[in-house]
C-alpha cells in the first residue's frame, strides 16, 4: 500500500440486526499486519451477536456507550460497561455471544489482532478490565485513554498500542504511532492531519514509525492503533484466522 492512505469505513449489518462501520477487511485493505479487522459497532436492544465460534486471533472490545454482555464456553458470563475493555484470545477455539447488556443498546469498537503462529493452538483466554482501571490523561481540552499498551492492564500477545483521543475544542497536537503499522480512525466530528482531512468513519493508515499532526476546530474524537507486523500470512475464513 501507499503510505499514508485514507480509507472510509463501510456500513454493514452483522450478527442479528447489529450495525457496524467496518474499516477493514475492505477491497482496499484486506488486513493491516498484525491487525485483521476493525469494526465500530452500534447494537440496539434485541439485536447483537448470538453464539458463534472463533479461532486463531485475539480481540479487544472497547465500549464507548452502553454495555455488552459476553458469555462463552470457558464459563464466563460478564457485562462490560461503558469505558470498559474486554479481551479474549481465541487460540485453538472458543464459542461466545455478545449482546447488549441493557435496553439502551451499545456502541464501541472491536479490533481483531493476529496471533503468532506458535500461539494459534494455545488455550483460549478471557479478560475484562473496568473503566477505572484504564489510565486517562487530561490536559486542557484533551483527554487520552490508553486502552491497550503502555500502562494499560489489558493483556495481549502481539505488541500493539490502542489509544482513545477526545478533544473538546480547537486543538493542535502530535499523535505518535509508536510502531511500524498504525492508523487513526475518527468516530466523532472531523480533524485535519498533515496528510489530509478526515471525517467521521474515515481513517489514515501509515506504514512508518513517526508522528501524525492533528488539528481540530471543534469537538472531535478518534482512536490511534499501531502494532509491529508479525510478517506472517493473515488468512481470514469467516470467524477464523488461520
Secondary structure, DSSP 8 states (H G I E B T S, - for coil): --SSEEEE-EEEEETBTEEEEEEES-SS-S-BTTEEEEEEEEE-TT-EEEEEEEBSEEEEEEEEEE-EEEEETTS-EEEE-TT-EEEEE-TT-EEEEEEESSTT-EEEEEEEEE--GGGTTS--EEEEE-GGGS-EEEETTEEEEEEESTT-----SS-EEEEEEEE-SSEEEEEE--SSEEEEEEEES-EEETTEEE-TTEEEEEESSSEEEEEESS-EEEEEEEE----S---EETTEE-
